[in-house]
Amino acid sequence: MKNKLGIFVLCLFCQFVVGQTNSRKTLHGQVVNSSLPIETGYVMNINAKIRTYIGPKGLFDLLARPKDTLLFTGLAFQSKKIILTEKDCAETLLFVPLDLVNIELKEVLVHKDLKINSLDGGSQRFVDMQFEDDKQSTAKNTVMYSNQTIKYGTDFVRIFKDVKKLLRKDKEVEEEVISDIAFVEYSKDNFTPDFFTKTLGLKEDEIDLFLMYCSNDSESKRHLKTDQKFELMDFMINKNKDFKKVVLKQK
């Protein structure tokens, strides 16, 4: 009796899975950029737990339906998350604009009265001088903001505010999108590349996709304090198990 009940439940589960898959249709899309063609990267459907590659000319095919969340990541462009609408799924070819990783300066002003004074005499005396950050001194992290909780740590709150200002200059960007970008940058800054490639076993071009996958879980935002680094690490290790299932399913 128990065996029959088990078989019955298994059949119901299979029908549910097949029904979920059948309700999704193949979405034909293309990632584009106004400056350069994008021909590498990944697209993941968070809801269906499937992913695919971005091919030549930025084209991709993926099973999807309205309200599915798609993640776009790659080494050449900034990660992006979109939620599909009825209109998106009805498109013959869905165009997804992506921004390149490098940020170009919009305008550089050079004043006509700018003067550059050459060094009088030899320059060796300047080479021989010792400065605060030479090889005999401890270099300070002047690139990333620090809240001084950890001497060379990163001030996540400051980064979040700066990213928010940058993204809101030209157009209105959803708070959730800003939060996703900030989480990705925070995680990459506070964990070494070896943690992602060796501990988690990720490929270099999968790191951003994995972090965007994590950021889609609201729990990811609960472990961003300095004293919760181990909690965040444990969260990502557990999340990596689900991510690996998606990768294996693709293969």
BASE-401206 format. One line per field, with one value per residue (C-alpha): residue number from 1; residue in three letters; chain; x, y, z. Coordinates in Angstrom, 1 decimal, m for minus. Layout:
roti	NUM	... .
rolo	ALA	... .
kolnu	A	... .
X	X	... .
Y	Y	... .
Z	Z	... .
end
This chain:
roti	1	2	3	4	5	6	7	8	9	10	11	12	13	14	15	16	17	18	19	20	21	22	23	24	25	26	27	28	29	30	31	32	33	34	35	36	37	38	39	40	41	42	43	44	45	46	47	48	49	50	51	52	53	54	55	56	57	58	59	60	61	62	63	64	65	66	67	68	69	70	71	72	73	74	75	76	77	78	79	80	81	82	83	84	85	86	87	88	89	90	91	92	93	94	95	96	97	98	99	100	101	102	103	104	105	106	107	108	109	110	111	112	113	114	115	116	117	118	119	120	121	122	123	124	125	126	127	128	129	130	131	132	133	134	135	136	137	138	139	140	141	142	143	144	145	146	147	148	149	150	151	152	153	154	155	156	157	158	159	160	161	162	163	164	165	166	167	168	169	170	171	172	173	174	175	176	177	178	179	180	181	182	183	184	185	186	187	188	189	190	191	192	193	194	195	196	197	198	199	200	201	202	203	204	205	206	207	208	209	210	211	212	213	214	215	216	217	218	219	220	221	222	223	224	225	226	227	228	229	230	231	232	233	234	235	236	237	238	239	240	241	242	243	244	245	246	247	248	249	250	251 .
rolo	MET	LYS	ASN	LYS	LEU	GLY	ILE	PHE	VAL	LEU	CYS	LEU	PHE	CYS	GLN	PHE	VAL	VAL	GLY	GLN	THR	ASN	SER	ARG	LYS	THR	LEU	HIS	GLY	GLN	VAL	VAL	ASN	SER	SER	LEU	PRO	ILE	GLU	THR	GLY	TYR	VAL	MET	ASN	ILE	ASN	ALA	LYS	ILE	ARG	THR	TYR	ILE	GLY	PRO	LYS	GLY	LEU	PHE	ASP	LEU	LEU	ALA	ARG	PRO	LYS	ASP	THR	LEU	LEU	PHE	THR	GLY	LEU	ALA	PHE	GLN	SER	LYS	LYS	ILE	ILE	LEU	THR	GLU	LYS	ASP	CYS	ALA	GLU	THR	LEU	LEU	PHE	VAL	PRO	LEU	ASP	LEU	VAL	ASN	ILE	GLU	LEU	LYS	GLU	VAL	LEU	VAL	HIS	LYS	ASP	LEU	LYS	ILE	ASN	SER	LEU	ASP	GLY	GLY	SER	GLN	ARG	PHE	VAL	ASP	MET	GLN	PHE	GLU	ASP	ASP	LYS	GLN	SER	THR	ALA	LYS	ASN	THR	VAL	MET	TYR	SER	ASN	GLN	THR	ILE	LYS	TYR	GLY	THR	ASP	PHE	VAL	ARG	ILE	PHE	LYS	ASP	VAL	LYS	LYS	LEU	LEU	ARG	LYS	ASP	LYS	GLU	VAL	GLU	GLU	GLU	VAL	ILE	SER	ASP	ILE	ALA	PHE	VAL	GLU	TYR	SER	LYS	ASP	ASN	PHE	THR	PRO	ASP	PHE	PHE	THR	LYS	THR	LEU	GLY	LEU	LYS	GLU	ASP	GLU	ILE	ASP	LEU	PHE	LEU	MET	TYR	CYS	SER	ASN	ASP	SER	GLU	SER	LYS	ARG	HIS	LEU	LYS	THR	ASP	GLN	LYS	PHE	GLU	LEU	MET	ASP	PHE	MET	ILE	ASN	LYS	ASN	LYS	ASP	PHE	LYS	LYS	VAL	VAL	LEU	LYS	GLN	LYS .
kolnu	A	A	A	A	A	A	A	A	A	A	A	A	A	A	A	A	A	A	A	A	A	A	A	A	A	A	A	A	A	A	A	A	A	A	A	A	A	A	A	A	A	A	A	A	A	A	A	A	A	A	A	A	A	A	A	A	A	A	A	A	A	A	A	A	A	A	A	A	A	A	A	A	A	A	A	A	A	A	A	A	A	A	A	A	A	A	A	A	A	A	A	A	A	A	A	A	A	A	A	A	A	A	A	A	A	A	A	A	A	A	A	A	A	A	A	A	A	A	A	A	A	A	A	A	A	A	A	A	A	A	A	A	A	A	A	A	A	A	A	A	A	A	A	A	A	A	A	A	A	A	A	A	A	A	A	A	A	A	A	A	A	A	A	A	A	A	A	A	A	A	A	A	A	A	A	A	A	A	A	A	A	A	A	A	A	A	A	A	A	A	A	A	A	A	A	A	A	A	A	A	A	A	A	A	A	A	A	A	A	A	A	A	A	A	A	A	A	A	A	A	A	A	A	A	A	A	A	A	A	A	A	A	A	A	A	A	A	A	A	A	A	A	A	A	A	A	A	A	A	A	A .
X	0.0	2.8	4.6	1.5	1.1	4.7	4.3	1.1	2.9	5.8	3.5	1.8	5.2	6.3	3.0	3.6	7.2	6.1	3.2	5.6	8.0	5.2	3.8	7.1	7.9	11.2	12.2	14.4	16.5	19.5	21.8	23.0	25.3	25.6	29.4	30.5	28.8	28.4	29.1	29.8	28.2	25.3	21.6	19.9	16.2	15.9	12.4	12.9	16.5	18.0	20.7	22.1	25.0	25.0	26.2	27.4	25.8	24.5	21.7	20.2	17.2	15.7	12.5	10.6	7.2	5.9	7.1	10.2	13.4	16.4	20.0	22.5	26.2	29.5	33.1	32.5	29.3	27.7	25.4	21.7	18.4	15.0	11.5	9.7	6.4	3.6	4.9	8.5	7.4	5.3	8.3	9.7	13.1	13.6	16.4	18.2	20.5	23.6	26.3	30.0	32.1	34.3	32.7	33.7	34.2	31.5	33.5	37.0	37.8	41.4	41.9	44.0	46.0	47.1	50.9	53.2	56.5	59.5	61.9	65.0	68.1	68.3	65.3	67.4	67.0	63.3	63.7	65.9	63.4	61.3	57.6	55.0	53.8	57.2	58.4	59.5	56.1	52.7	50.6	47.2	44.1	43.3	41.2	38.2	36.3	36.8	34.6	37.7	36.0	38.5	41.6	41.7	38.0	35.4	32.6	29.6	27.2	29.4	29.6	25.9	25.3	27.8	26.4	22.9	24.0	25.7	22.8	20.2	22.0	20.6	17.5	15.3	16.7	14.8	16.1	16.3	18.6	20.9	20.9	21.8	24.8	26.0	25.8	27.9	30.5	30.6	31.0	33.8	35.6	35.4	36.2	39.3	39.1	40.2	37.1	34.9	37.2	38.6	36.2	33.0	34.4	33.2	34.6	35.8	33.0	30.4	31.2	29.0	26.2	26.4	26.4	23.4	21.8	22.5	21.3	17.9	17.4	16.4	18.4	21.6	21.0	20.9	24.6	26.3	27.6	31.3	30.8	28.6	31.2	31.1	27.3	27.5	30.2	27.9	25.0	27.0	28.3	24.7	23.4	26.2	24.7	21.5	23.6	25.6	22.3	21.4	24.9	24.6	21.1	22.5	25.1 .
Y	0.0	2.3	1.5	2.4	5.6	6.5	5.8	7.9	10.9	10.5	10.6	13.7	15.4	14.5	15.9	19.1	19.4	18.7	21.2	23.9	23.2	23.1	26.4	28.1	28.8	29.4	33.1	34.3	37.2	39.3	41.3	44.5	47.5	50.7	50.6	46.9	43.6	41.2	37.6	35.9	35.5	33.7	34.1	32.4	32.0	32.1	30.7	27.8	27.2	26.9	28.9	29.2	30.8	34.1	33.2	35.0	38.4	38.3	35.8	33.4	31.0	30.2	28.7	31.5	33.0	36.3	37.2	35.0	36.7	36.6	37.3	38.5	38.3	38.2	39.5	42.2	43.8	44.8	42.3	42.9	41.5	41.9	40.5	39.5	41.0	39.7	42.1	40.8	37.2	38.1	39.7	37.8	38.8	40.4	43.1	43.5	46.5	46.0	48.4	47.5	47.0	50.0	53.4	56.1	59.7	61.8	65.0	66.1	69.8	71.0	74.7	76.7	78.2	74.9	74.9	71.9	72.9	70.6	69.5	71.6	69.5	65.8	63.8	61.2	63.1	62.6	58.9	58.5	60.2	58.0	58.6	57.2	54.5	53.2	49.6	50.1	51.3	49.7	50.7	52.2	51.2	54.6	53.1	51.8	53.7	52.4	52.9	52.1	49.1	47.0	49.0	48.2	47.2	48.6	50.9	49.1	51.9	54.5	52.3	51.8	55.6	56.3	53.6	55.0	58.5	57.3	55.2	58.0	60.7	59.7	57.7	56.3	53.0	50.7	50.4	46.6	46.9	49.2	46.8	43.9	45.8	46.9	43.3	42.0	44.6	44.2	40.4	40.6	43.2	41.2	37.8	36.7	35.3	31.9	31.7	31.8	29.7	27.1	27.0	27.3	25.8	28.5	29.5	33.1	34.1	32.5	34.6	37.6	35.3	33.4	36.6	38.0	34.6	35.1	38.7	37.6	36.0	38.6	36.8	38.0	41.5	40.4	39.5	42.7	44.0	43.7	41.2	38.9	37.9	34.2	34.2	35.6	33.0	30.2	31.6	31.6	28.1	26.8	28.9	27.4	24.0	25.2	27.0	23.9	22.0	24.6	24.2	20.4	20.6	22.6	20.0 .
Z	0.0	0.9	m2.4	m4.4	m2.5	m3.1	m6.9	m6.9	m5.3	m7.7	m10.7	m9.4	m8.9	m12.4	m13.8	m11.9	m13.2	m16.8	m16.4	m15.2	m18.1	m20.7	m19.6	m20.5	m24.1	m25.8	m25.5	m28.4	m27.3	m28.1	m25.8	m27.4	m26.7	m28.7	m28.7	m29.1	m29.9	m27.0	m27.8	m24.5	m21.1	m19.4	m19.1	m16.1	m15.5	m11.7	m11.5	m13.9	m12.5	m16.0	m17.8	m21.3	m23.0	m25.0	m28.5	m31.6	m32.1	m28.5	m29.4	m26.8	m26.4	m23.1	m21.7	m19.9	m19.2	m17.8	m14.3	m14.6	m13.4	m15.8	m14.9	m17.4	m16.6	m18.4	m18.2	m20.9	m19.5	m16.2	m14.7	m15.1	m13.8	m15.5	m14.7	m17.9	m18.8	m21.1	m23.8	m23.5	m24.0	m27.0	m28.8	m31.8	m30.7	m27.2	m27.2	m23.9	m23.7	m21.5	m20.3	m20.8	m17.7	m18.3	m17.6	m20.1	m19.0	m20.6	m20.6	m19.8	m19.4	m20.0	m19.1	m21.5	m18.7	m17.3	m17.0	m16.4	m14.8	m15.7	m13.0	m12.7	m12.8	m12.4	m11.1	m9.2	m6.0	m6.1	m6.8	m3.8	m1.5	0.8	1.0	3.3	0.9	m0.3	m0.1	3.5	4.6	4.9	1.9	2.7	0.8	m0.8	m3.6	m1.6	1.1	4.6	7.7	9.8	11.4	9.6	8.9	5.2	4.9	2.6	3.7	2.1	3.0	1.3	m1.9	m1.8	m1.7	m4.5	m6.7	m6.1	m7.1	m10.2	m11.4	m10.7	m12.7	m16.1	m15.4	m12.6	m11.4	m9.0	m5.5	m5.9	m8.9	m6.9	m4.0	m6.3	m7.8	m4.3	m3.0	m5.9	m5.4	m1.6	m1.9	m4.5	m2.4	0.9	m0.4	m2.3	m5.8	m4.4	m2.3	m5.4	m7.7	m5.3	m2.3	m4.3	m7.5	m9.8	m13.1	m13.4	m15.7	m13.4	m10.3	m11.2	m12.2	m8.9	m6.9	m8.8	m8.1	m4.4	m4.4	m5.7	m2.2	0.3	3.0	1.2	2.4	6.1	6.3	5.1	8.4	9.2	12.0	9.8	7.3	8.4	8.1	4.6	3.7	5.1	3.1	m0.2	0.4	0.9	m2.1	m4.2	m3.9	m5.7	m8.2	m9.0	m9.7	m12.3	m13.9	m13.9	m15.4	m18.3	m19.0 .
end
